[in-house]
Amino acid sequence: MAHTPTSHSPSGLTRPPWRASVLTLFPEAFPGPLGVSLAGQALDAGLWSLKLLQIRDFGIGRHRAVDDTPAGGGAGMVMRADVLASAIDAARQDDADLPLLYMSPRGNPLTQERARSLSAGPGVMVLAGRFEGIDERLIAGRGLTEVSIGDYVLSGGEIAAMVLLDACVRLIPGVLGASASLVHESFEDGLLEYPQYTKPRDWEGRPTPEVLLSGDHAKIAAWRRSEAVRITRERRPDLISSKENG
Ligand code: SAM
């Protein structure tokens, strides 16, 4: 199953489309929010592609079982290594060059740096887990890299995969267009973003900071930088110390 671009490949592409291949029990959840706005337009324009593989097609027996009870007992079900390996091997026939990721609360946290590095590559193959997760042996057996989107537990990997894909897709050259600049975004320079304002100039007795209306670009840049540092120190001092140590 593939979500192919509805329009022809745009001319003037400087690189082949970035490829996303998702292995899931719920392919119908995709593209979901990735099908609208900038990511959706980029998908239609062929800047990236989305392939979906239904894990159940590789299930065992008449009922296409994909999971079984945990060895050693306990609650819930575990996705079988043999079923998932068959699904991965099939998906890899076309996309052997893609890094293979498993969305998992145990993984290394998804960061802007990781999203940037993945988006600079050919694409990603992502396994979305369900139930209690996957048989541990698959991780070494197929060389999966575990990636977490945060310290909480979701009911499945689909939303986590969408988060990862969205973070990567918006960094593909041409996706955001000329209107948006990535340079000053949160995390791009190790800081959170400075506060943004627009019209009206005064809203409910809250004025826009005078410096932003001054037209003095050097002063504005200095104010934004000091606000970014202040907010980062207040909310995420860990980002400042990792910058100082890095
Ligand atoms: N039993 C697992 C544990 O405690 O680590 C949680 C399994 S969770 C209910 C089912 C699936 O959701 C996982 O296999 C994973 O694919 C996905 N998932 C849940 N939380 C996630 C997170 N924070 N980041 C990435 N994926 C997550």
Residues whose N, C-alpha, C, O or C-beta is under 5 A from the ligand:
A	BS01	SAM	M103 S104 P105 L127 A128 G129 R130 F131 E132 G133 I134 V147 S148 I149 G150 Y152 V153 L154 S155 G156 G157 A160
